[in-house]
Amino acid sequence: MTDVVLFNEVECDNGKKIGVITLNSPKSLNALSGDMISLLYPQLITWQQQQDLVAVFLQGEGEKAFCAGGDIVHLYNAMRNKISTENKVKDLSTNTNFAPEIEDYFTQEYKLDFLIHTFKKPFIVWGSGIVMGGGLGMLVGGSHRVVTESSRIAMPEISIGLFPDVGGSFFLNKMPNGCGLFLALTGASINAADAKYCHLADYFIEQKLKDNFLNQLTKISWQETNADNHEKTTVLLHEFEQNSVNELPVSSLEEHQTLITDLVELQDLTAVINTILKVESEDKWFIRAQKSLKRGSALSAQLAYSQLQRGKGMSLADCFRMELNLAVKCGHFGEFHEGVRALLIDKDNSPQWRYASVEKIDGEILEWFFESRWSLQAHPLAKLA
């Protein structure tokens, strides 16, 4: 069997090393599997402590995708016999038949994401091609985040009955006013210019320059301190970006910023959704966003709206703890299972969502999603800090 992740320590001219990671499952668009995570996490721990290794470079195999998201087909199979059919909190609260695979996968994924966010050495992520869901969780955590002319980035969880996780409660709130909410509700796909505009990426570099960039990394006069090495990485990336700036596409997010800003001034989620759907536009990008919102899960929209409100001011670690609870409960409630079925299993694109609109969602059900299954001390992510 081919290794799903490839690790390589590249020698630099001054004797230091760069750790190069390649997600190696191009047929699945490098979807982040549990096996990948179990390889990535311990290797990064080792490299963080390895004195002669000065930086990490993470990429995806093939031209199509960096990482198209989590391995949700595996999660679908795990959920199959664990779904609750209840719609009342008292019944949901007494039903403890949760799928352990769901808790384990998201726990390990969020631990990996948090490690990338807090990695002390330069961590370069080359986000070319498709970058969705779990892929974005890794990209956004890097200290130096690169996008290319082929980058297509999205958090499309509204289409599968989930919510924008992998730290979305944190990084969506760091975007220009309203952009995080708009992307969470519509699952809109964005390009490299959008990614830079909304702080998901730092540098735009043409894909054809990647090999040269890797080569130039080995020429850097690496130092003993992480601060110096971060600065040297930044300088090199800026040099390469200067040779790519004329290829940067137009940002649709920036073009629609006035409308998006107005959304956050509205009083409730119903008003936000109605405002987006009522816009008359000839912009194909905006029309696709409207369609995704209209066809998506009302429960996902409500969870996304609520998580962003609650996530304001939260630490990254607390956001991951909140999201793990949400993810486990989504796996139990059934909406996530139905969304994956319709999109990837039966492929009928006709999900039977539980709620026709956000107004139909019982407030007690919403609160159940946010009530933690664990005490703070017993939380699987209790040690994140």
ABEGO torsion letter per residue (X at the ends): XBBABBBBBBBBAAGBBBBBBBBBBAAAGGBBBAAAAAAAAAAAAAAAABAABABBBBBBBEAABABAEBBAAAAAAAAAAABBABABAAAAAABABBBAAAAAAAAAAAAAAAAAAABABBBBBBBBEBBBEAAAAAAAABABBBBBAABBBBBAAAAAGBBBBGGAAAAAAABBBGAAAAAAAAGBBBBAAAAAAAGABABBBBAAAAAAAAAAAAABBBBABAAAAAAAAAAAAAAAAAAAAAABBBBAAAAAAAAAAAAAABABAAAAAAAAAABBBABAAAAAAAAAAAABBAAAAAAAAAAAAAABGBBAAAAAAAAAAAAAAAAAAGAAAAAAAAAAAAGAGBBBBABABAAABBAAAAAAAABBABBAAABAAAABX
